[in-house]
Amino acid sequence: MKNKDAIVFLRWVALCSVVVFAFQMASANAATATGAGSSAAAPIYRTWAKSYLRATGSIVEYDSIGSSAGMKKIQQNAVGFGATDVYPREEDLINGDLVVFPIAITGISPIINLPRIQNGQLRLTGEVLSRIFMGEISHWNASEIAELNPDIVLPDLAIKVVVRADGSGTTYNFADYLAKTSQKWKSTYGVKTTIQWPDGFGSFKGSDGVSKAVRDTVGAIGYVDYGYVAEYGLTAIQMKNSDGFYIKPSLSSFKSALKNSEWSAKGKFNNTLTSKPGKDAWPITMGTFVVFPRMAKNAEQTAAALQFILWSFFNGDTLVQENNFVRLPDRVQASAFRIMTSIRDQSGMPLNMELMSLPAVSKGE
């Protein structure tokens, strides 16, 4: 359990790390910051971008194209930063000379469209969910679902499964969870950003595409980042967690999963956050990450992106929660700051840095 002194100390460490190599704040004439990748994290980047524009006069352009495409963009030096919901493979970081750190925590919510079923009413287990997404359970009144929901009159409707068509970090974390709860899923589909889904599934690009398809299709089930549940008025479900409790997706249940992970205990963030212990832990919690070149080929492009991310770290805690994300633990924030300040230009010099007065760190929880 973190106490007040520990939080203050960690904030101080992070602040000192940044002050030593602080970024010059962007001005109205600075280069446009560009980023691409995760559709799950798109709401938070766009909210930060609006606030950043008001505060600094500098523009941020973010392209929500999916985690896999975002990684390709940063590897090609086509954007200032890449955004992904999957911690990159070590060989990709080494071969691409890239660095990575998280920016926030969220959760994946299975979503449904069933008549007379309320938000958070339906219950499923990981095993049953995996069988639905393997095409083995085809109707909503199947015995496997009915046994978990004795108080609900389930409709005799065909299940219409909606999935991601593009390479997706949301898909990766969803598959990671299913692989931990179903041996058949693990051996048949594994854990990937792109899945070879069974025939007959509806495939759509981005979290927006999945959200709209489920919202507009009676009998549908899909999976999206939690923030899209509220944005599109979607119906979420309860999931049985690793401690045997049925839990609804919420910021508090994401925090519970985070609390029982190495992210909080050790400040390490290369492990997924699925199936973490805890009575109140949401089983499909995930982190979302930003990727930068270790040595910038385009110093102006990288510096503009770093200035935006740095500003967001110092000013964006409230905006994180408003977008249904969870702020990073202090240890992880400190690690992220150190990584940011390690990025150099091709000559090995810090990018557009000078000592300055930094904006106050926004209060965490």
C-alpha positions, 0 to 999 in steps of 0.5 A: 500500500502506497503511503503519502510519503512514498508518493511524494518521494516518487513524484520528486524523483520523477520531477528531478529526472525531468528538470535535468533534461527538460523539454522546451515547451512547444510554441504556436510556431512549433512543429505539429506533433504526429502520432498513430496507432491504438484505437482504444487509446484514441479518446485520451490522445484526442482529449490531450491534444485539444487541451494542449492546443489551448495551452500551447497553441501547438497542433497534435494530429493522431491517426487511430489506425490500430496498434499494429499499423501504429508500430509500422508507422513509427518503425518507418519514421512516418510519425512522431510517436506510435501508440500500441496496446501491446508491449512490443517484442524485445527484438522489435525494440532492438532492431528498430532502436525504439523505446516504449513506456505506458501512458494509462490503464484501461480495460476491455469490455465484452459488449452485447446487443440483446433485447431487455438485457440491461447493462451489467446484467448478463454473466459469462465466464472466460471459458464460455466467452472463448467458446462463443468467439470460437464459434462453438456456442451459436445461440443466446439461450444455449445451456452454457449461457443459461446456467450462468444466468438463471434469473434471465430469460434469454432470447432464442437468437443467433449469436452474431460475433463482431471482431476486429479486422485490423491488427489490434492491441485490444484483440491481443489482450482479449486473446491473452485473457482467453488463452489463460482461461481456455486451453483450446483457445490457447492451442487453436488461436493463441495470442496475436494482434490479428486472429484468423476468426471462424467464418461468418463473423463480422469483421470491422476496423477499429474500436469505432467500427466494432462499437457501431456494429454491435450497437446496430445489430440485435444479437451481437457480441463484440469487445472494445475498450471500456471508454467506448461503452459509455461513448456509444451507450453499449451494454457491457456484461459481468465476467468471472475473475480469477478469484471466482467473483463476477465483476462489472468493468469499471475504473475501480475494477481496473485499479484493483487488477493494477494494484495486484500486478508487477506494474504497481509492485515493481514498476515493471510494465512489460507483462499484460494485466489480464487475469490478475488476482483480487476480489474486485479485479477486472480480468481483462485489464490492459495498459496502453503504450507510446513508442519513440525512436531511441535516436531520432532520425527527424529531430523536429518531429520527435521533439514535437511529439515528446513535448506533447507527451511530456505536457500530457504527463504533467497536466493530464491526470484529470483528463485520463480519468474523464476518458475512463482510463486509470492513471499510471502508478507513481513508480511507472510514471517515474520510469516513463519520465526517465525513458523520455529524457533518454531520447537523443538526436543522431549526434547523441545530444538531447532533443531541443532541451533546456532547463526551464520552469515546468508546469505543476504535476497534476494531483494523482489519486 
